[in-house]
């Protein structure tokens, strides 16, 4: 790229440690690339391209969708811009395309921290200080997302992220998935908004034990996550032919995972699997379920990460 031209995703921040290498972008503080000894762990995007399909982006101050972009909070009605006009929804927050800036020590080494002051605006009249830290060591990548309310009134908040995991050069159909979720959120096919729930037991969506993905199509949120003693839930994607793969873990604040196989996107369908950690599910600004109330001056921190398998 000529030196006078800015990459569509802005400045590129590179960190390395323990055989891992990650590239994070100025635009959206997105995880553009993550490798382990040269092997891709995420299906990202090129330096000379924009993120597509939400690849690597952070989803704040809400993940997923808000129905009609409309919600009531604190007795006041709010109307967000419809950023998914084809489905008449407000989608994936307000920070995906903003220019995030380094915070603290210069970026480099094994850590980069980026921040964004999200200003009050139509539909979301609160100002937040958003920070994200990406840290690498021999155990993989740790991502810490935080928000602090700089406004004088309480603000609704939830966070998420949109990495696409890849287990190798093959495709999703042959990979083995383990996802620790006991409940699938049903959604209407036209707008992908909540329409009920079902226990995954006995269905094609039960991946609590390792199982080949096959032809199962997923564009669903899952909850009822099974966690270890520390409250951590782990999803793994493995290529049985090589034994290599990738794992994504979430802390106890992440009650939801969105799985998406991109079947509706020609050119990228089923070449990877989006596993999206979310602290709240779709349309949480209306349901209130798992929604965080950020009091004036209050903060919220949630952590997730990715590591190599095999």
Secondary structure, 3 states (H helix, E strand, C coil): CCCCCCCCCCCEEEEEECCEEEEEECECCCEEEEEECCEECECCCCCCCCCCCCCCCEEEECCCEEECCEEEECCEEEECCCCEHHHCEEECCCCCCCECEECCCCCECCEEEEEEEECCECCECCCEEEEEEEEEECCEEEEEEEEEECCCCCEEEEEEECCEECCCCCCHHHEEEECCEEEEEEECCCCCCEEEEEECCCCCCCCCCCEECCCCCCEEEEEEECCCCCCCEEEEEEECCCCEEEEEEECCCCCEEEEECCCCCCCCCCCCEEEEEECCCCCHHHHCCCCEEECCCCEEEEEEEEEEEC
